[in-house]
Amino acid sequence: MHAARLETSPRLKSVMAALWDGEWHSTMELAMRTGGCAIHSDIAELRANGIEIESRYEGVSANGRRVYAYRAALPQGTTCD
């Protein structure tokens, strides 16, 4: 996989900005907030750029799709204010 560079990618910057609050965000929420259509790929690219992203399985949606959530793993003592 060829990952875009966070420093030069508006797409990755948008996803990172949404994750930076340290809260959990579903794939659908991130897609709606950023206009992205392949959030899982954006997460993989952020990880390839050295950003630690936590993920967790949320369950199954009403339409039978698996739901995942993501958040940036902020360094100890970091605040998003």
C-alpha positions as CSV (number, residue, x, y, z in Angstrom):
1,M,0.0,0.0,0.0
2,H,1.2,3.5,-0.8
3,A,0.1,5.8,2.0
4,A,-0.4,9.5,1.5
5,R,1.7,11.8,3.7
6,L,-0.3,13.3,6.6
7,E,1.6,16.6,6.1
8,T,0.3,17.0,2.5
9,S,-3.0,15.2,2.4
10,P,-6.2,17.2,3.1
11,R,-8.1,13.9,3.3
12,L,-5.9,12.5,6.1
13,K,-5.8,15.8,7.9
14,S,-9.6,15.9,7.9
15,V,-9.8,12.4,9.4
16,M,-7.1,13.2,11.9
17,A,-8.9,16.4,13.0
18,A,-12.1,14.4,13.6
19,L,-10.2,11.8,15.7
20,W,-8.1,14.2,17.7
21,D,-10.7,14.8,20.4
22,G,-9.9,11.4,21.9
23,E,-13.5,10.2,21.7
24,W,-14.7,7.1,19.9
25,H,-16.1,7.7,16.4
26,S,-17.8,5.1,14.2
27,T,-16.8,4.6,10.6
28,M,-20.2,6.1,9.5
29,E,-19.7,9.2,11.7
30,L,-16.2,9.8,10.3
31,A,-17.5,9.4,6.8
32,M,-20.2,11.9,7.4
33,R,-17.9,14.4,9.1
34,T,-15.1,14.2,6.6
35,G,-16.9,13.3,3.4
36,G,-14.6,10.2,3.1
37,C,-15.8,7.0,1.5
38,A,-13.1,4.6,2.6
39,I,-12.5,5.4,6.3
40,H,-10.8,2.1,6.9
41,S,-8.2,2.9,4.3
42,D,-7.7,6.4,5.8
43,I,-7.1,4.8,9.2
44,A,-4.6,2.4,7.7
45,E,-2.8,5.4,6.0
46,L,-2.7,7.3,9.3
47,R,-1.2,4.3,11.0
48,A,1.4,4.1,8.2
49,N,2.2,7.7,9.0
50,G,3.0,6.7,12.6
51,I,-0.3,7.8,14.2
52,E,-1.5,5.4,16.8
53,I,-5.2,4.8,16.2
54,E,-7.2,2.6,18.5
55,S,-10.1,0.6,17.2
56,R,-12.9,-1.4,18.7
57,Y,-15.8,-3.6,17.5
58,E,-19.1,-2.0,18.3
59,G,-21.5,-4.8,17.1
60,V,-23.8,-5.2,14.2
61,S,-26.1,-2.5,12.8
62,A,-29.8,-2.9,12.1
63,N,-28.9,-3.6,8.4
64,G,-26.5,-6.4,9.5
65,R,-23.2,-4.6,8.9
66,R,-20.4,-4.8,11.4
67,V,-19.7,-1.5,13.2
68,Y,-16.3,-0.3,14.2
69,A,-15.2,2.8,16.1
70,Y,-11.8,4.6,16.1
71,R,-10.0,7.2,18.1
72,A,-6.5,8.7,18.2
73,A,-4.4,7.3,21.1
74,L,-3.3,10.5,22.7
75,P,-0.1,10.5,24.7
76,Q,-0.6,10.4,28.5
77,G,-1.6,13.7,29.9
78,T,-2.5,15.2,26.5
79,T,-5.7,17.2,26.3
80,C,-7.6,18.2,23.2
81,D,-8.5,21.7,24.3
